[in-house]
Amino acid sequence: MLIGSPGWRRATQAVGCVATILLAIVGCTTITDGTPGADNAIAPAYRESVSASVSASSATSSILESRRQQSLTTQAVVRVCESFAVSSKDAVDRVNDFVAAYNQGRDTSGAEGPAVDALNHSADAVEGDANGPFSQQLREALNAYDDAARDVAKAIRAHAGMDEFNQRINQLNDAKTRAAKSCREHL
């Protein structure tokens, strides 16, 4: 076999690989002299650094979570107060159409349905959005409006007498005013 032949080259490569592996094994098994231990001079500074880092991380997380919760609350208040403002305006407009027909001695049957529907729709819309993270004051004001709107709708549907109807309207107006005030305070 000649030294320049392909078989010879493979043999030298195999010997080189074996030698490399043996060197790696011998190098990895070398034991270093000495005694392991912590550097007591810098250990307190390290502990203090880790403690400060954990404390800062915790404070930052708390601040971020607080901001996130505040943002969710603000979004919920905006949503429910917009729903209240838009739907209550439509309800009041439809009730005013009913009252105008009544006061003019016209047939009120054409105005009854739209007034009842608008009142119930407004109460449903506000009630559906009122499950957010609100203050007790805002929740109570919105619930009072819901109840008052439904009471006026029932009075219209039942053809209640003028005294009862006016009492229900006054309760609705008071509840609407309180809810609007509470919305302004929370925005």
C-alpha contacts under 8 A as a table, 3 or more apart, distances in Angstrom:
res1	aa1	res2	aa2	distance
1	M	5	S	7.02
1	M	8	W	7.58
2	L	5	S	5.42
2	L	8	W	7.33
3	I	8	W	5.83
3	I	9	R	7.75
4	G	8	W	6.65
4	G	9	R	7.09
5	S	8	W	5.43
5	S	9	R	6.63
6	P	9	R	5.17
6	P	10	R	6.41
7	G	10	R	5.24
7	G	11	A	6.29
8	W	11	A	5.06
8	W	12	T	6.31
9	R	12	T	5.23
9	R	13	Q	6.18
10	R	13	Q	5.04
10	R	14	A	6.14
11	A	14	A	5.11
11	A	15	V	6.27
12	T	15	V	5.08
12	T	16	G	6.10
13	Q	16	G	5.00
13	Q	17	C	6.21
14	A	17	C	5.14
14	A	18	V	6.25
15	V	18	V	5.16
15	V	19	A	6.16
16	G	19	A	5.09
16	G	20	T	6.17
17	C	20	T	5.08
17	C	21	I	6.25
18	V	21	I	5.19
18	V	22	L	6.20
19	A	22	L	5.11
19	A	23	L	6.19
20	T	23	L	5.15
20	T	24	A	6.29
21	I	24	A	5.11
21	I	25	I	6.23
22	L	25	I	5.12
22	L	26	V	6.14
23	L	26	V	5.18
23	L	27	G	5.96
24	A	27	G	5.07
24	A	28	C	6.10
25	I	28	C	5.25
25	I	29	T	6.38
26	V	29	T	5.36
26	V	30	T	6.76
27	G	30	T	5.73
38	A	43	A	7.20
39	D	42	I	5.84
39	D	43	A	6.13
40	N	43	A	5.12
40	N	44	P	7.43
41	A	44	P	7.22
42	I	45	A	5.34
42	I	46	Y	6.24
43	A	46	Y	5.03
43	A	47	R	6.14
44	P	47	R	5.06
44	P	48	E	6.09
45	A	48	E	5.07
45	A	49	S	6.09
46	Y	49	S	5.01
46	Y	50	V	6.21
47	R	50	V	5.17
47	R	51	S	6.07
48	E	51	S	5.03
48	E	52	A	6.03
49	S	52	A	5.17
49	S	53	S	6.12
50	V	53	S	5.05
50	V	54	V	6.16
51	S	54	V	5.18
51	S	55	S	6.07
52	A	55	S	5.04
52	A	56	A	6.02
53	S	56	A	5.15
53	S	57	S	6.06
54	V	57	S	5.07
54	V	58	S	6.08
55	S	58	S	5.12
55	S	59	A	6.17
56	A	59	A	5.10
56	A	60	T	6.06
57	S	60	T	5.11
57	S	61	S	6.09
58	S	61	S	5.11
58	S	62	S	6.11
59	A	62	S	5.05
59	A	63	I	6.15
60	T	63	I	5.12
60	T	64	L	6.11
61	S	64	L	5.12
61	S	65	E	6.08
62	S	65	E	5.16
62	S	66	S	6.07
63	I	66	S	5.06
63	I	67	R	6.18
64	L	67	R	5.11
64	L	68	R	6.14
65	E	68	R	4.97
65	E	69	Q	6.12
66	S	69	Q	5.16
66	S	70	Q	6.14
67	R	70	Q	5.03
67	R	71	S	6.10
68	R	71	S	5.09
68	R	72	L	6.28
69	Q	72	L	5.10
69	Q	73	T	6.20
70	Q	73	T	5.06
70	Q	74	T	6.09
71	S	74	T	5.08
71	S	75	Q	6.14
72	L	75	Q	5.15
72	L	76	A	6.18
72	L	133	P	8.00
73	T	76	A	5.11
73	T	77	V	6.16
73	T	132	G	7.20
73	T	133	P	5.61
73	T	134	F	6.82
74	T	77	V	5.15
74	T	78	V	6.14
74	T	187	L	7.23
75	Q	78	V	5.17
75	Q	79	R	6.12
76	A	79	R	5.09
76	A	80	V	6.19
76	A	129	D	7.67
76	A	132	G	5.79
76	A	133	P	7.12
76	A	134	F	7.78
77	V	80	V	5.32
77	V	81	C	5.91
77	V	132	G	7.65
77	V	134	F	6.94
77	V	183	C	7.42
77	V	186	H	7.14
77	V	187	L	7.13
78	V	81	C	5.25
78	V	82	E	5.92
78	V	187	L	7.04
79	R	82	E	5.30
79	R	83	S	6.15
79	R	129	D	7.06
80	V	83	S	5.02
80	V	84	F	6.03
80	V	126	V	6.10
80	V	129	D	5.14
80	V	130	A	6.15
81	C	84	F	4.92
81	C	85	A	6.02
81	C	126	V	8.00
81	C	180	A	7.77
81	C	183	C	5.84
82	E	85	A	5.10
82	E	86	V	6.10
83	S	86	V	5.47
83	S	87	S	5.92
83	S	122	S	7.88
83	S	125	A	6.38
83	S	126	V	6.05
83	S	129	D	7.67
84	F	87	S	5.43
84	F	88	S	5.64
84	F	122	S	6.89
84	F	125	A	7.33
84	F	126	V	5.51
85	A	88	S	5.45
85	A	89	K	6.14
85	A	180	A	7.58
86	V	89	K	5.40
86	V	90	D	6.52
87	S	90	D	5.18
87	S	91	A	6.17
87	S	118	A	7.44
87	S	121	H	7.26
87	S	122	S	4.68
87	S	125	A	7.36
88	S	91	A	4.90
88	S	92	V	6.04
88	S	119	L	7.44
88	S	122	S	5.70
88	S	176	K	7.79
89	K	92	V	5.19
89	K	93	D	6.14
90	D	93	D	5.09
90	D	94	R	6.25
90	D	118	A	6.48
91	A	94	R	5.20
91	A	95	V	6.15
91	A	115	A	6.37
91	A	118	A	4.62
91	A	119	L	4.95
91	A	122	S	6.63
92	V	95	V	5.04
92	V	96	N	6.01
92	V	119	L	7.86
93	D	96	N	5.08
93	D	97	D	6.31
94	R	97	D	5.02
94	R	98	F	6.39
94	R	111	A	7.26
94	R	114	P	6.18
94	R	115	A	4.59
94	R	118	A	6.74
95	V	98	F	4.98
95	V	99	V	6.18
95	V	111	A	7.92
95	V	115	A	4.97
95	V	116	V	7.96
96	N	99	V	4.96
96	N	100	A	5.96
97	D	100	A	5.11
97	D	101	A	6.25
97	D	111	A	6.36
97	D	115	A	7.81
98	F	101	A	5.22
98	F	102	Y	6.24
98	F	108	T	6.15
98	F	111	A	4.85
98	F	112	E	6.10
98	F	115	A	6.71
99	V	102	Y	4.98
99	V	103	N	5.98
100	A	103	N	5.13
100	A	104	Q	6.07
101	A	104	Q	5.24
101	A	105	G	6.25
101	A	106	R	5.02
101	A	107	D	6.62
101	A	108	T	5.59
101	A	111	A	7.38
102	Y	105	G	5.17
102	Y	106	R	5.90
102	Y	107	D	7.16
102	Y	108	T	5.95
103	N	106	R	7.62
107	D	110	G	7.13
108	T	111	A	5.24
108	T	112	E	6.02
109	S	112	E	5.16
109	S	113	G	7.11
110	G	113	G	6.55
110	G	114	P	7.61
111	A	114	P	5.67
111	A	115	A	6.21
112	E	115	A	5.24
112	E	116	V	6.09
112	E	156	I	6.57
112	E	157	R	7.06
113	G	116	V	5.21
113	G	117	D	5.95
114	P	117	D	5.08
114	P	118	A	5.92
115	A	118	A	5.19
115	A	119	L	6.13
115	A	153	A	7.17
116	V	119	L	5.23
116	V	120	N	6.16
116	V	152	V	7.86
116	V	153	A	4.63
116	V	154	K	7.61
116	V	156	I	6.90
116	V	157	R	7.03
117	D	120	N	5.22
117	D	121	H	5.86
117	D	153	A	7.79
118	A	121	H	4.99
118	A	122	S	6.00
119	L	122	S	5.18
119	L	123	A	6.23
119	L	149	A	5.35
119	L	150	R	6.42
119	L	152	V	7.57
119	L	153	A	6.02
120	N	123	A	5.06
120	N	124	D	6.00
120	N	149	A	6.77
120	N	150	R	5.89
120	N	153	A	6.84
121	H	124	D	5.03
121	H	125	A	5.98
122	S	125	A	5.12
122	S	126	V	6.14
122	S	146	D	7.63
122	S	149	A	7.59
123	A	126	V	5.32
123	A	127	E	5.90
123	A	145	Y	7.33
123	A	146	D	4.48
123	A	147	D	7.51
123	A	149	A	6.18
123	A	150	R	6.75
124	D	127	E	5.06
124	D	128	G	5.88
124	D	146	D	7.54
125	A	128	G	5.17
125	A	129	D	6.40
126	V	129	D	5.28
126	V	130	A	5.92
126	V	142	L	7.02
126	V	146	D	7.06
127	E	130	A	5.01
127	E	131	N	7.42
127	E	142	L	7.59
127	E	143	N	7.17
127	E	146	D	6.77
128	G	131	N	6.82
129	D	132	G	6.89
130	A	134	F	7.86
130	A	139	R	6.73
130	A	142	L	7.31
131	N	134	F	7.84
134	F	138	L	6.33
134	F	139	R	6.22
135	S	138	L	5.41
135	S	139	R	6.27
136	Q	139	R	5.11
136	Q	140	E	6.04
137	Q	140	E	5.28
137	Q	141	A	6.20
137	Q	182	S	7.18
138	L	141	A	5.11
138	L	142	L	6.16
138	L	179	A	6.92
138	L	182	S	5.56
138	L	183	C	6.87
138	L	186	H	7.86
139	R	142	L	5.25
139	R	143	N	6.08
140	E	143	N	5.06
140	E	144	A	6.04
141	A	144	A	5.16
141	A	145	Y	6.33
141	A	175	A	6.69
141	A	178	R	5.99
141	A	179	A	4.75
141	A	182	S	6.99
142	L	145	Y	5.06
142	L	146	D	6.24
142	L	175	A	7.89
142	L	179	A	5.56
143	N	146	D	4.98
143	N	147	D	6.23
144	A	147	D	5.18
144	A	148	A	6.11
144	A	175	A	5.80
145	Y	148	A	5.09
145	Y	149	A	6.02
145	Y	172	L	6.45
145	Y	175	A	4.82
145	Y	176	K	5.69
145	Y	179	A	6.83
146	D	149	A	5.28
146	D	150	R	6.27
147	D	150	R	5.24
147	D	151	D	6.14
148	A	151	D	4.99
148	A	152	V	6.30
148	A	168	R	6.90
148	A	171	Q	6.11
148	A	172	L	4.82
148	A	175	A	6.88
149	A	152	V	5.29
149	A	153	A	6.31
149	A	172	L	6.01
150	R	153	A	5.01
150	R	154	K	6.20
151	D	154	K	5.08
151	D	155	A	6.19
151	D	168	R	6.51
152	V	155	A	4.99
152	V	156	I	6.20
152	V	165	F	6.98
152	V	168	R	5.48
152	V	169	I	6.39
152	V	172	L	7.36
153	A	156	I	5.22
153	A	157	R	6.15
154	K	157	R	5.07
154	K	158	A	5.97
155	A	158	A	5.15
155	A	159	H	6.02
155	A	160	A	5.04
155	A	164	E	7.51
155	A	165	F	6.00
155	A	168	R	7.58
156	I	159	H	5.13
156	I	160	A	6.35
156	I	165	F	7.40
157	R	160	A	7.80
160	A	164	E	6.21
160	A	165	F	5.99
161	G	164	E	5.51
161	G	165	F	6.09
162	M	165	F	4.99
162	M	166	N	5.95
163	D	166	N	5.24
163	D	167	Q	6.16
164	E	167	Q	5.04
164	E	168	R	6.22
165	F	168	R	5.15
165	F	169	I	6.17
166	N	169	I	4.93
166	N	170	N	6.10
167	Q	170	N	5.15
167	Q	171	Q	6.31
168	R	171	Q	5.07
168	R	172	L	6.15
169	I	172	L	4.96
169	I	173	N	6.11
170	N	173	N	5.08
170	N	174	D	6.14
171	Q	174	D	5.14
171	Q	175	A	6.05
172	L	175	A	5.12
172	L	176	K	5.93
173	N	176	K	5.07
173	N	177	T	6.12
174	D	177	T	5.15
174	D	178	R	6.25
175	A	178	R	5.12
175	A	179	A	6.08
176	K	179	A	5.15
176	K	180	A	6.07
177	T	180	A	5.17
177	T	181	K	6.12
178	R	181	K	5.10
178	R	182	S	6.07
179	A	182	S	5.05
179	A	183	C	6.10
180	A	183	C	5.09
180	A	184	R	6.30
181	K	184	R	5.17
181	K	185	E	6.29
182	S	185	E	5.06
182	S	186	H	6.30
183	C	186	H	5.20
183	C	187	L	6.26
184	R	187	L	5.39
